[in-house]
Amino acid sequence: MTGVVEKLNPRKPSALSIKRDGQRGDQRGWTVEIKELTLSEVKEDAIRFALATDVAYQINAGKEASIYIAYHREHPIILKAFRFWQTSQAKKSKGFFAPGRMQALAAKEYDLLLACFKAGMHVPTPIGRVGNYLTQRFIGDRLEPAPQLRTVNLDDPESVLDQVLDDYLVMYRDVHYVHGDLSAFNILWWRNTPWIIDMPQACPVDPWSDMKQVENLLRRDISNVLNYFERYGISRDPDYIVRVFLSEYVPDNLRNYSEEVASIAEEGEIDE
């Protein structure tokens, strides 16, 4: 199964951007009435850009994207449509277009899924991307999506927790990202294996990162996972696990960030 990947160039409008601009006309984003993507529109786009041969139905709508069951010939796949707008808090019928941001999120998740897959993680294999659309492997049986981890009863929860942490360590140590929203909601259970999904909010760990923020996100993700496994009577120390992760990888130029933070805090106390 092969897909189409559109290279992201923020200065070059994509076919989808041109289409949305045509629909918007001369109106400004904050005065345009916002409507949800329709199934027929998503299907038309997916077929036109060779991402799928059919789109069956929507299965979920998250904060930034809607998820559809689609087909590539006879094979079911997942089509993720990142929205071109964000709803304002004041008026739910109004909003503003954000095509660049949505396309960037789709491109980011495609690249990250591919890197995680190549590193050996259990993640949905990315198939293609055009504009704000991303296709990936369908995790499930026939047309029945795999359940979220939070909804299943595990026979051997200790080994499942180990699998989740092992995969997450690969993501952190080898791919150099923290998930940023990892929990039993974003882990699927299929064929006795946990599959990590939903990564548009992931945070890079590189020489320009704020390592304090990275550490906080890492601790939050690990705590969320451990909180779920407490129902099975499993108790582990999140701080210890975070230290294990950080011992495996920190960018060389940021290795003394803890000492620097402590030093800044100490200087602040002295000034007071």
C-alpha positions in Angstrom: 0.0 0.0 0.0 1.5 3.3 -1.1 0.5 6.8 -0.3 1.0 10.4 -1.3 3.1 12.8 0.7 3.0 16.5 0.0 6.1 18.4 1.1 5.4 21.2 3.5 6.4 24.6 2.2 4.8 27.4 4.2 5.5 29.9 1.4 3.9 27.8 -1.3 0.1 27.4 -1.1 -1.1 23.8 -1.4 -4.0 22.6 -3.5 -6.1 22.4 -0.3 -5.1 26.0 0.7 -6.2 27.3 -2.7 -9.5 25.5 -2.4 -10.2 26.9 1.1 -9.2 30.4 0.0 -11.7 30.1 -2.8 -14.5 29.2 -0.4 -13.5 32.0 1.9 -13.6 34.7 -0.8 -12.7 38.2 0.3 -14.0 37.8 3.9 -11.7 37.9 6.9 -11.4 34.8 9.0 -12.9 36.3 12.1 -16.0 37.4 10.2 -16.5 34.1 8.3 -19.2 31.7 9.5 -17.5 28.4 10.3 -19.0 25.1 9.4 -17.8 21.6 10.2 -16.2 19.5 7.4 -18.9 17.4 5.8 -18.3 13.7 4.9 -18.9 14.4 1.2 -16.2 17.2 1.3 -13.7 15.0 3.1 -14.4 12.1 0.7 -14.0 14.4 -2.4 -10.7 15.8 -1.1 -9.3 12.3 -0.1 -10.1 10.8 -3.5 -8.9 13.9 -5.5 -5.5 13.8 -3.7 -5.2 10.0 -4.0 -5.1 9.5 -0.2 -8.0 7.1 -0.3 -10.4 5.4 -2.7 -13.4 5.9 -0.4 -14.3 7.4 2.9 -16.9 5.5 4.9 -17.8 7.4 8.0 -16.5 9.5 10.9 -15.5 7.7 14.1 -14.2 10.5 16.3 -13.8 14.3 16.5 -10.9 15.6 18.7 -9.8 19.1 19.6 -8.0 19.7 16.3 -8.9 16.9 14.0 -11.7 14.6 12.9 -11.1 10.9 12.4 -12.6 8.8 9.5 -12.7 5.2 8.4 -11.5 5.2 4.8 -10.4 2.7 2.2 -7.4 2.3 0.0 -8.9 -0.1 -2.5 -10.2 -2.9 -0.2 -8.0 -2.1 2.8 -9.4 0.0 5.7 -7.2 2.9 6.7 -7.5 5.9 9.0 -8.0 9.4 7.6 -7.3 12.2 9.9 -8.5 15.7 8.9 -6.9 18.5 10.8 -9.3 21.5 10.8 -8.5 24.7 9.1 -10.0 26.8 11.8 -10.4 27.1 15.6 -13.6 28.0 17.2 -13.7 31.1 19.3 -14.8 31.0 22.9 -17.3 33.8 22.5 -19.2 32.7 19.4 -19.3 29.0 18.5 -20.5 29.8 15.0 -17.6 32.1 14.3 -13.9 31.4 14.2 -10.7 32.0 12.2 -8.9 30.0 9.5 -5.5 28.6 10.4 -4.5 26.7 7.2 -0.7 27.0 7.8 -0.9 25.7 11.4 -3.2 22.7 10.5 -1.0 21.7 7.6 2.1 22.0 9.9 0.4 19.7 12.5 -0.4 17.1 9.8 3.1 17.2 8.5 4.6 17.0 12.0 2.5 14.0 12.9 3.3 12.2 9.7 7.0 12.7 10.1 6.9 11.7 13.8 4.9 8.6 13.2 7.3 7.5 10.5 10.3 8.1 12.8 8.6 6.2 15.6 7.7 3.3 13.3 11.3 3.1 12.0 12.6 3.1 15.6 10.5 0.0 16.4 7.6 1.5 18.3 4.1 0.2 18.1 2.4 3.1 16.3 0.1 3.3 13.3 2.2 3.3 10.2 1.8 6.6 8.3 0.7 6.2 4.7 0.2 9.6 3.1 -0.3 13.3 3.7 -1.7 16.2 1.6 -2.4 19.6 3.2 -4.3 19.1 6.4 -5.1 15.4 5.7 -3.1 12.5 7.1 -3.7 8.7 6.4 -2.3 6.0 8.5 -2.7 2.2 9.2 -6.0 1.1 10.6 -5.5 -0.5 14.0 -8.3 -3.0 14.5 -10.1 -6.0 13.0 -12.1 -5.5 9.8 -14.0 -2.3 10.5 -13.9 -2.5 14.3 -11.3 -0.1 15.6 -9.1 -1.3 18.4 -10.4 -0.1 21.8 -8.7 2.4 24.0 -6.6 0.9 26.7 -8.8 2.5 29.3 -11.8 0.4 28.3 -10.2 -3.1 28.5 -9.5 -5.5 31.3 -5.9 -6.8 31.1 -4.8 -10.3 32.1 -1.2 -9.3 32.6 -1.2 -5.5 33.3 2.4 -5.5 34.6 3.8 -6.6 31.3 1.6 -4.2 29.4 2.9 -1.3 31.5 6.4 -2.4 30.8 5.6 -2.5 27.0 4.1 1.1 27.2 7.2 2.4 29.0 9.6 0.6 26.7 7.9 2.1 23.7 7.8 5.5 25.2 11.5 5.3 26.1 12.2 4.5 22.4 10.3 7.6 21.5 12.2 9.8 24.0 15.7 8.3 23.7 15.9 7.4 20.0 13.3 9.7 18.3 13.9 12.6 20.7 10.3 13.5 21.4 8.0 13.5 24.3 4.4 12.6 23.5 2.8 15.5 25.6 -0.6 13.9 26.0 0.0 10.2 26.8 -2.6 8.4 28.8 -4.9 5.4 28.5 -7.0 7.5 26.1 -4.2 7.7 23.5 -3.1 4.0 23.7 -5.0 1.4 21.7 -5.1 -2.3 22.7 -4.9 -4.7 19.8 -3.5 -8.2 19.4 -2.3 -8.2 23.0 -0.1 -5.1 22.3 -0.5 -1.4 23.4 -0.3 1.0 20.4 0.6 4.6 21.1 -1.4 7.1 18.9 -2.3 10.8 18.5 1.0 12.8 18.4 0.4 16.3 16.9 1.1 18.0 20.3 4.4 16.1 20.8 7.4 18.2 21.9 10.9 17.8 20.5 13.9 17.2 22.7 16.8 18.9 21.0 19.6 21.4 21.7 17.1 24.3 21.6 14.5 22.7 24.0 13.5 24.0 27.3 14.5 20.9 29.3 12.5 21.9 32.3 9.4 21.9 30.1 10.4 18.6 28.6 10.9 17.1 32.1 7.5 18.4 33.2 5.7 16.9 30.1 7.5 13.6 30.5 6.6 13.4 34.2 2.9 14.2 33.4 2.8 11.6 30.7 4.3 8.9 32.9 2.1 9.9 35.8 -1.0 9.6 33.6 0.0 6.1 32.5 0.8 5.0 36.0 -2.5 6.4 37.3 -4.4 4.1 35.0 -2.4 1.0 36.1 -3.1 1.7 39.8 -6.5 0.1 39.2 -4.6 -3.2 39.0 -2.8 -2.5 42.2 0.5 -1.6 40.4 2.4 1.2 42.0 5.6 2.7 40.6 7.5 5.9 41.3 7.1 8.4 38.4 10.1 10.4 39.6 12.4 7.4 39.4 11.1 6.5 35.9 11.7 10.1 34.7 15.2 9.9 36.0 15.8 6.7 34.1 14.5 8.4 30.9 16.7 11.5 31.4 19.7 9.3 32.1 19.2 7.8 28.6 19.2 11.1 26.7 19.6 14.8 27.3 21.2 17.0 24.5 24.8 17.6 25.4 24.5 21.3 25.7 21.6 21.0 28.1 23.0 18.4 30.5 23.5 20.9 33.3 20.1 22.4 33.0 19.1 21.2 36.5 22.1 22.9 38.1 21.4 26.1 36.1 17.8 26.2 37.2 18.9 25.6 40.8 21.6 28.3 40.5 19.1 30.9 39.1 16.6 30.1 41.9 19.4 30.5 44.5 20.4 33.8 43.1 16.8 35.0 43.2 16.6 34.1 46.9 19.8 36.0 47.6 18.6 39.1 45.8 15.4 39.1 47.8 
